[in-house]
């Protein structure tokens, strides 16, 4: 399966000079009206998981039917919301191209005939996987567009729009990647793990995830800041719970990046570049069940504690706002926003990863694959979560909180100025998750 099977616009998005977005054809308008007028059903995770319990030809065809029913509704909603942006914002080339690619993807889904057998499903799943990869850099591209349009929208307007856009993106990717994963598992000759139900792992190990993400962040920190703290895991490292591993991977990576950078920078100011205090990660016990097997607690908690000097009071109201970042500037400065003319290209902490993100945007703009991409592995890791690499764009914490809240969890930050910060992550065990408001 190659990208030649998909529309040209979806294979590569070119950034054109600023101009009004093209109008819709009658066919697109009618399809958009039809699907946008039928609100998507709240994503019922139990139903999504049921397609793999057990995985049969019948359940796989039920999954593809669900996918083709629900994704066009969500794409139609986003297209209409993008079209409703102020004219000057909609003509931004980055945002205009996102709108065009969303329309093309919507049209593809809305007109694709529902597969009736396993061979037709295999073809659809391959094309769906390509489509997911093609849209991998939508978030950094959109981030760049809103960064350039900051003067035309209030921070509250930007936050509200991006919250909705990213929640919608999470749901679309979850539905699509679940079906792709189930299709792969069905076609594979390898024995199926009873713990894996598509993209959900019922025995997700937070300790293992912390070690993996910590190793990645440690290498990144060493490469850009010259040193990195260690990680100490305490509490219940043997505990497991049901979750989407790539969601947890993204959240932990962003939290650890902040803790590592704060620890190194705070102690460099004190003239201490060795003997850095560790970042402490405390893991809760697994969700408990009573004697009858009923779950008493639906949530799993993680605390990440650092001695990175804490967050200045002037930054507290902004840390969960999009486009707020201290990367590449003095973290004690009040002027930590990425202003409209500040592309962040200066780099600073995690500059190499930032270059990876800029390269991803440039590639989607037609500059050629991989140009300026110094850390391909890092960019690839970002693509795993479908987010692209967005370091330096200020999206890490707000997106981490969105991912945590998506299934009813939470992410909170408490800080002791001059000492350090604690991040409390509370995640809902997906065995018990009901409908998610998306």
C-alpha positions in Angstrom: 0.0 0.0 0.0 1.5 3.4 -1.0 0.3 7.0 -0.8 -0.6 6.9 -4.5 -3.9 5.5 -3.4 -4.8 8.7 -1.6 -5.7 12.2 -3.0 -2.7 14.3 -4.0 -3.4 17.0 -1.4 -3.2 14.4 1.4 0.2 13.2 0.3 1.9 16.6 0.8 0.4 19.9 1.9 2.0 22.9 0.4 2.0 26.3 2.1 0.7 28.8 -0.4 0.7 32.6 -0.2 -2.1 34.0 1.9 -5.4 33.9 0.1 -9.0 33.1 0.9 -9.7 29.3 1.3 -11.4 27.7 -1.7 -15.1 27.4 -1.5 -16.8 24.0 -1.2 -18.3 22.1 -4.1 -22.0 21.3 -3.9 -21.1 17.7 -3.1 -18.8 18.6 -0.2 -21.4 21.1 1.1 -24.2 18.6 1.1 -22.1 15.9 2.8 -20.8 18.4 5.4 -24.3 19.4 6.2 -25.5 15.8 6.5 -22.7 14.7 8.8 -22.3 17.9 10.9 -26.1 17.9 11.6 -25.7 14.4 13.2 -23.6 14.9 16.3 -21.1 12.2 17.0 -22.0 9.8 19.8 -19.9 10.0 22.9 -17.0 7.6 22.5 -18.0 4.5 24.4 -14.8 2.8 25.2 -16.5 -0.4 26.3 -18.0 -0.7 22.8 -14.7 0.1 21.2 -13.0 -2.6 23.3 -15.8 -5.1 22.6 -14.7 -5.3 19.0 -11.6 -7.2 20.2 -13.4 -9.3 22.8 -13.1 -11.7 21.1 -11.6 -10.6 17.8 -13.6 -12.4 15.0 -14.4 -11.6 11.4 -17.8 -10.4 12.5 -16.4 -8.1 15.2 -13.8 -6.7 12.8 -16.5 -5.8 10.2 -18.5 -4.2 13.0 -15.4 -2.2 13.9 -15.0 -0.9 10.4 -18.6 0.0 10.2 -18.3 2.0 13.4 -15.2 3.7 12.1 -16.8 4.9 8.9 -19.9 6.1 10.8 -18.2 8.1 13.5 -15.1 9.6 12.0 -16.8 11.6 9.3 -19.1 13.2 11.9 -16.1 14.4 13.9 -14.2 15.7 10.8 -17.3 17.5 9.6 -17.6 19.3 12.9 -14.0 20.4 12.8 -14.3 21.6 9.2 -17.3 23.7 10.1 -15.5 25.2 13.1 -12.4 26.0 11.1 -14.6 27.6 8.4 -16.2 29.8 11.2 -12.8 31.3 12.2 -12.4 35.1 11.5 -11.5 35.6 7.9 -8.0 37.0 8.6 -7.2 33.9 10.6 -8.7 31.5 8.0 -6.4 33.0 5.3 -3.3 32.1 7.3 -1.5 29.6 5.0 -1.0 27.1 7.8 -4.6 27.1 9.0 -5.9 27.2 5.5 -4.0 24.1 4.6 -5.2 22.3 7.7 -8.7 23.1 6.6 -8.1 21.9 3.1 -6.6 18.6 4.3 -9.5 18.1 6.7 -12.0 18.6 3.9 -10.1 16.1 1.7 -10.0 13.5 4.5 -13.7 14.1 5.3 -14.6 13.5 1.7 -12.6 10.3 1.6 -14.3 8.9 4.7 -17.8 10.1 3.8 -17.7 8.5 0.3 -15.8 5.3 1.1 -18.0 2.2 0.7 -18.3 0.1 3.8 -16.1 -3.0 3.5 -18.2 -6.2 3.4 -15.5 -8.8 3.8 -12.0 -9.3 5.3 -10.2 -8.5 2.0 -12.0 -5.2 1.6 -11.3 -4.4 5.3 -7.6 -5.1 4.8 -7.4 -2.6 2.0 -9.3 0.0 4.0 -7.2 -0.5 7.1 -4.0 0.0 5.0 -5.3 3.2 3.6 -6.5 4.3 7.0 -3.1 3.8 8.4 -1.6 6.0 5.7 -4.1 8.7 6.4 -3.3 8.7 10.1 0.4 9.1 9.2 -0.3 11.9 6.7 -2.0 13.9 9.4 0.7 13.3 12.0 2.0 16.9 11.9 -1.4 18.7 12.0 -0.9 20.0 15.5 2.5 21.6 15.0 1.3 23.1 11.7 -1.8 24.5 13.4 0.3 25.7 16.3 2.4 27.7 13.9 -0.7 29.2 12.3 -2.2 30.3 15.6 1.2 31.7 16.7 1.1 33.9 13.7 -2.5 34.9 14.3 -2.2 35.7 18.0 -3.0 39.4 17.5 -6.4 38.6 16.0 -7.8 36.3 18.7 -7.8 36.5 22.5 -5.9 33.9 24.6 -9.3 32.5 25.8 -10.5 32.2 22.2 -7.3 30.4 21.1 -7.5 28.1 24.2 -11.1 27.2 23.6 -10.6 26.5 19.9 -7.5 24.4 20.4 -9.0 22.4 23.3 -11.9 21.4 21.0 -9.6 20.7 18.0 -7.2 18.5 20.1 -10.0 16.6 21.8 -11.5 16.0 18.4 -8.2 14.8 17.1 -7.7 12.4 20.0 -11.0 10.8 19.4 -10.5 10.5 15.6 -7.1 9.0 16.1 -8.3 6.6 18.8 -11.1 5.3 16.7 -8.8 5.0 13.6 -5.8 3.5 15.4 -8.0 1.0 17.3 -9.4 -0.3 14.0 -5.9 -0.5 12.4 -4.5 -2.3 15.5 -7.4 -4.8 15.5 -7.0 -5.4 11.7 -3.2 -6.0 12.2 -3.8 -8.4 15.0 -6.3 -10.3 13.0 -4.0 -10.7 10.1 -0.9 -11.5 12.2 0.2 -15.1 12.6 1.7 -14.3 16.0 -0.2 -15.3 19.1 -2.4 -12.5 20.5 -1.6 -11.1 23.9 -4.6 -11.3 26.2 -3.6 -8.0 27.7 -3.7 -6.1 24.4 -7.1 -5.0 22.9 -6.1 -2.8 20.0 -4.4 0.3 21.3 -5.4 -0.5 24.9 -3.2 -2.5 27.2 -5.0 -3.9 30.2 -1.7 -4.4 32.0 0.0 -1.1 31.3 3.1 -0.7 33.5 3.7 2.9 34.7 7.1 1.9 36.0 8.1 0.6 32.6 6.7 3.7 30.9 8.6 6.0 33.3 11.9 4.2 32.6 11.4 4.3 28.8 10.4 8.0 28.8 13.0 8.8 31.3 15.7 7.3 29.2 14.6 9.3 26.2 14.3 12.6 28.1 17.7 11.9 29.8 19.4 11.6 26.4 17.7 14.7 25.2 18.6 16.7 28.3 22.3 15.5 28.1 22.5 16.6 24.4 21.0 20.0 24.9 21.9 21.0 28.5 25.0 19.0 29.1 23.7 17.0 32.1 20.6 15.4 33.5 19.2 14.2 36.8 18.4 10.6 37.6 14.9 9.2 38.2 13.9 7.4 41.4 10.7 5.3 41.2 9.0 4.6 44.6 5.6 3.6 45.8 4.3 0.5 44.0 6.5 0.0 40.9 4.9 -3.4 40.2 1.4 -2.0 39.8 -0.4 -2.1 36.4 -3.7 -0.7 35.1 -5.7 -0.6 31.8 -4.8 2.4 29.6 -3.7 3.5 26.2 0.2 3.3 26.4 0.9 6.0 23.8 -1.3 8.5 25.7 0.6 7.8 28.9 3.9 8.0 27.0 3.2 11.5 25.8 2.0 12.8 29.2 5.1 11.4 31.0 7.5 12.6 28.4 6.2 16.2 28.7 6.2 16.2 32.5 9.7 14.7 32.7 11.1 17.2 30.2 9.9 20.0 32.3 11.2 18.5 35.5 14.6 17.6 34.0 15.1 21.1 32.5 14.1 22.9 35.6 16.4 20.7 37.8 19.4 21.3 35.5 18.9 25.0 35.1 18.1 25.7 38.7 21.3 24.0 39.9 23.5 25.5 37.2 22.5 28.9 38.5 23.8 27.8 41.9 27.1 26.6 40.3 26.2 22.9 40.8 26.3 20.9 37.6 27.0 17.6 39.3 25.2 15.8 42.1 21.8 16.9 40.8 18.9 15.8 43.0 16.8 13.1 41.4 13.4 13.4 40.0 11.1 11.3 42.2 8.2 9.4 40.6 5.8 7.9 43.0 3.3 5.2 41.7 0.1 4.4 43.4 -1.2 0.8 44.1 -3.2 -0.8 41.3 -7.0 -0.2 41.4 -8.5 -2.3 44.2 -11.3 -4.8 43.9 -13.6 -6.2 46.6 -14.1 -9.9 47.2 -16.6 -10.2 44.5 -14.2 -8.7 41.9 -16.0 -5.3 41.6 -13.5 -2.4 41.3 -13.5 -0.1 44.3 -11.3 2.6 42.7 -11.4 3.5 39.1 -8.3 5.6 39.1 -4.5 5.3 39.0 -2.3 8.1 40.3 1.3 9.2 39.6 3.2 12.0 41.3 6.3 13.5 39.7 8.4 15.6 42.1 11.5 17.7 41.3 13.8 20.2 43.0 13.9 22.5 40.0 13.3 25.8 41.9 9.5 25.9 41.4 7.4 28.1 39.1 7.5 31.9 39.5 4.2 33.3 40.6 3.9 35.4 37.4 3.9 32.1 35.4 1.3 30.2 37.4 -1.8 31.6 35.6 -0.2 30.9 32.2 1.3 27.4 32.4 -1.7 25.6 31.0 -2.2 28.2 28.2 -1.2 27.3 24.6 1.8 29.1 23.2 3.2 29.8 26.7 6.8 28.5 27.0 10.0 29.2 28.7 12.1 27.2 26.2 14.8 29.3 24.7 14.5 32.1 27.2 15.3 32.9 30.8 12.9 30.9 32.8 12.7 33.7 35.4 11.6 36.3 32.8 8.0 37.4 32.8 8.2 37.7 29.0 7.8 33.9 28.4 5.1 34.0 25.8 6.0 33.2 22.2 4.9 36.4 20.6 3.7 36.7 17.0 7.1 37.6 15.6 9.0 35.2 17.8 9.2 31.9 16.0 11.2 30.3 18.7 13.9 29.3 16.2 16.6 30.4 18.6 16.4 27.0 20.2 17.5 27.1 23.8 16.7 24.1 26.0 15.7 21.1 23.9 16.7 23.0 20.8 17.4 19.8 18.9 13.9 18.6 19.5 12.6 22.0 18.5 14.4 21.7 15.2 12.8 18.4 14.7 9.4 20.0 15.1 10.2 22.9 12.7 11.4 20.3 10.2 8.2 18.4 10.4 6.2 21.6 9.7 8.6 22.5 6.8 8.2 19.1 5.3 4.5 19.4 5.3 5.0 22.8 3.7 6.9 21.2 0.8 10.5 21.9 1.8 11.5 18.3 1.4 11.6 15.5 3.8 13.9 15.6 6.8 15.4 19.0 6.0 16.9 20.3 9.3 15.8 17.2 11.2 18.7 16.6 13.5 16.9 14.2 15.8 14.9 11.9 13.6 14.4 9.5 16.5 12.9 12.3 18.6 10.6 13.4 15.8 9.6 9.7 15.3 8.7 9.4 19.0 6.4 12.4 18.7 4.7 10.8 15.7 3.9 7.8 17.8 1.4 9.8 19.7 0.1 11.5 16.6 1.3 14.9 17.8 4.4 15.6 15.8 7.2 17.3 17.7 6.0 20.5 19.3 8.9 21.4 21.6 9.2 25.2 21.9 5.6 25.8 20.9 4.2 25.8 24.4 1.8 23.0 23.9 3.3 20.4 26.3 1.5 21.0 29.5 -2.0 22.0 28.2 -2.0 19.0 25.8 -0.8 16.6 28.6 -3.7 17.9 30.7 -6.2 17.3 27.8 -4.9 13.7 27.4 -5.3 13.1 31.2 -8.8 14.6 31.2 -9.9 12.8 28.1 -11.1 9.7 30.0 -12.1 11.6 33.1 -8.7 12.0 34.8 -6.8 15.1 35.8 -3.4 16.8 35.9 -2.5 19.3 38.5 0.7 21.2 39.4 1.7 22.4 42.8 4.8 24.4 43.3 7.0 25.6 46.1 8.9 28.7 44.8 12.6 28.4 45.3 12.4 24.6 45.9 10.5 22.6 43.3 7.3 21.4 41.8 4.9 18.4 42.2 2.8 17.2 39.3 -0.2 15.0 40.2 -1.5 12.8 37.4 -4.8 10.9 38.0 -5.8 8.5 35.2 -9.0 6.6 34.8 -8.7 2.8 34.5 -10.1 2.1 31.1 -11.7 -1.3 32.2 -14.2 0.9 34.0 -14.4 3.9 31.7 -17.8 4.8 30.4 -18.7 7.4 27.8 -16.2 10.1 27.2 -17.6 13.6 26.4 -16.0 14.2 23.0 
